Amino acid sequence: MKYYIGLDIGATKIAAALVSGKKIIKKARVETQVKKGRQRVLKNINLAVNTVWSPKVKGIGIGIAGKVDRKKGIFVKGPNFDKNFKNVNLRNYLQTAFKVPLKIENDANCFVLAEAIHGIAKNYNHVVGLTLGTGVGGGIVINKQVYHGSTGSAGELGHITIQNSGLKCSCGHRGHLEAYASGKATSNLYKKLSGRRLHPLEIEANAKKGNKKALTVFNTMSDSLAAGLSSIIYSLNPDIIVLGGGLAKVKIYISPAIKLAKKKLVYSSLNKTKIVTNPNSSNMAILGATLLFKK
Ligand SMILES: [Zn+2]
């Protein structure tokens, strides 16, 4: 059996696991501590790898929230990372420390790759995924390979425009899906209506109790996600769209969005696209990072 280490690096936490096939053997979680600067983040990545390390490891795969240069092994930048943590050559750093090959990919691409190979979409060849977390990540996997497009940036589905000159997105532009469909969006939309900033799960609890403002927030979000989903279906005609991330569990948001998306489709052939959530998606980005070594 071959062993790999998979890393899921976000702006708040680093998850690492020792993986063999699709089995997670050992897992660790370390805080990223972005605000403490570049050297501290690198130290924390090193610590996460060390905690799950085995001498049998054949390679380290990284899924990270942001833009990467896969050929050079560089993390270019991500909207939630500090300005000190960009253009970081993670390949040089980790290959020097651990003496095994390193591969790097966007975290949402890793999530979709794992879903397409081992997960809920394993029986399909045209797979799209959206991660609905703090932000909105996206990925496209065709015939079990990540689709990268012409310059390596395909699948940035959180930044498709759903409202011309709409709300400001974390990327600085306006009207993007992420500004309406993410965890940040939930809190922002609720604050606009109520003047109070709450965690998305608190807003969900309020909506369940019938709170009108909370319900309005999720209505807006469902409409917006439906617009995003139908645009994805029109452009890619996938077999399946998998929704992951913490917000994918919020039924009051997701169920109406899926129904509405289906209503927006003109051709019945497009209605065949399945839209599903995977409630057990938390290890998928890690698994996907190790799948970067799959030939
Ligand atoms: Zn954006």
Boltz pocket constraint, residues with backbone or C-beta under 6 A from the ligand:
constraints:
  - pocket:
      binder: B
      contacts: [[A, 158], [A, 159], [A, 169], [A, 170], [A, 171], [A, 172], [A, 173], [A, 176], [A, 178]]
      max_distance: 6.0
